[in-house]
Amino acid sequence: MPLNRKLKTTFGKVSGLYHSARIGYASKLFSDIVKISNIKKNSVILDVGSGTGKSAEFFAKHGYNLIGLDIGKELVSIAKAELQNYPNLSFKIGSFEKTKFKPNTFDLIISGQAFHWLDPYVACKNSAKFLKKGGFLAIFSKFQKKDLKFSPKIWELFIRHCPDYPADKLNYLSYAINISEKINKSNLFFKPIIKKYNSKFKYSKKQYRDLIMSFSWTSSLNKGRKELFLKELGKMLNSRKWPYYVTYDNVLIIAKVKK
Ligand SMILES: C[S@@+](CC[C@H](N)C(=O)[O-])C[C@H]1O[C@@H](n2cnc3c(N)ncnc32)[C@H](O)[C@@H]1O
């Protein structure tokens, strides 16, 4: 099942759940972005699909200037409220395909778990246009690693209940290949560098349930299907010991603009 890009608006509808259940990325991934892109404290960063500010927070804490852009107004209000103490951050509601920034504005464009929701052709073209000479585009995502017993059961549940579950797309390698191909095809960037990182998170039963219900393919289920799904999910969650230690593959695809 290919990714259904119509579901890009689902995150705004479950914004509170999204913010409480979704975790951030491996911190080494962010320090590598800083190192590779060679950004300075006065550099300007654009965060495409900034959501509730999970990636913006790292750059805010380290004193960089960042503008977050997202189509979800509920997500933008959470990001604004959570990160209100950082004067170096601002957030805007809008789609990356349609928002007009001046050409040559940004030193770095980042996009965490969001680039795949965009029109790839327009997203590469706009990124190249809005980046300064020598600027970088950094796209990243993270994927739950398969364990021996529990994750296969959950994934089987998604396959049975969720018509929009993009099963074959959910691993770091196919993500990295897919994004790199799109960047290369645009011919606007040098060959991307790909890096992988591991991270781990300890989930309580409630957190893991909230995480599952924040996915686009579960939050978009209709009422009847969602009830059935939740019933089976509840049984499955009750059948194991908690907490659950989940390991993630984080992947970074970073490319310098040809200017
Ligand atoms: C999975 S969330 C990732 C949010 C955040 N970057 C993070 O890592 O937690 C994907 C985000 O992309 C946003 N989005 C989807 N399509 C977009 C577009 N065309 N322009 C701007 N934002 C978009 C969604 O609203 C959502 O907040």
PDBQT file of the ligand as one rigid body, heavy atoms in Angstrom, charges set to zero:
ROOT
HETATM    1  C1  LIG A 301       4.490  12.950  11.380  1.00  0.00    +0.000 C 
HETATM    2  S1  LIG A 301       4.294  14.665  11.590  1.00  0.00    +0.000 S 
HETATM    3  C2  LIG A 301       5.951  15.202  12.035  1.00  0.00    +0.000 C 
HETATM    4  C3  LIG A 301       5.938  16.435  12.909  1.00  0.00    +0.000 C 
HETATM    5  C4  LIG A 301       7.297  16.844  13.458  1.00  0.00    +0.000 C 
HETATM    6  N1  LIG A 301       8.221  17.223  12.418  1.00  0.00    +0.000 N 
HETATM    7  C5  LIG A 301       7.870  15.734  14.307  1.00  0.00    +0.000 C 
HETATM    8  O1  LIG A 301       8.935  15.215  13.974  1.00  0.00    +0.000 OA
HETATM    9  O2  LIG A 301       7.242  15.387  15.334  1.00  0.00    +0.000 OA
HETATM   10  C6  LIG A 301       4.124  15.284   9.939  1.00  0.00    +0.000 C 
HETATM   11  C7  LIG A 301       3.829  16.772   9.931  1.00  0.00    +0.000 C 
HETATM   12  O3  LIG A 301       3.876  17.291   8.614  1.00  0.00    +0.000 OA
HETATM   13  C8  LIG A 301       2.846  18.256   8.480  1.00  0.00    +0.000 C 
HETATM   14  N2  LIG A 301       2.592  18.433   7.036  1.00  0.00    +0.000 N 
HETATM   15  C9  LIG A 301       2.074  17.516   6.191  1.00  0.00    +0.000 A 
HETATM   16  N3  LIG A 301       2.014  18.020   4.943  1.00  0.00    +0.000 NA
HETATM   17  C10 LIG A 301       2.523  19.271   5.006  1.00  0.00    +0.000 A 
HETATM   18  C11 LIG A 301       2.730  20.307   4.024  1.00  0.00    +0.000 A 
HETATM   19  N4  LIG A 301       2.380  20.108   2.757  1.00  0.00    +0.000 N 
HETATM   20  N5  LIG A 301       3.282  21.475   4.429  1.00  0.00    +0.000 NA
HETATM   21  C12 LIG A 301       3.623  21.672   5.727  1.00  0.00    +0.000 A 
HETATM   22  N6  LIG A 301       3.429  20.736   6.692  1.00  0.00    +0.000 NA
HETATM   23  C13 LIG A 301       2.902  19.555   6.340  1.00  0.00    +0.000 A 
HETATM   24  C14 LIG A 301       1.700  17.642   9.273  1.00  0.00    +0.000 C 
HETATM   25  O4  LIG A 301       0.711  18.566   9.643  1.00  0.00    +0.000 OA
HETATM   26  C15 LIG A 301       2.455  17.073  10.484  1.00  0.00    +0.000 C 
HETATM   27  O5  LIG A 301       2.591  18.007  11.518  1.00  0.00    +0.000 OA
ENDROOT
TORSDOF 0
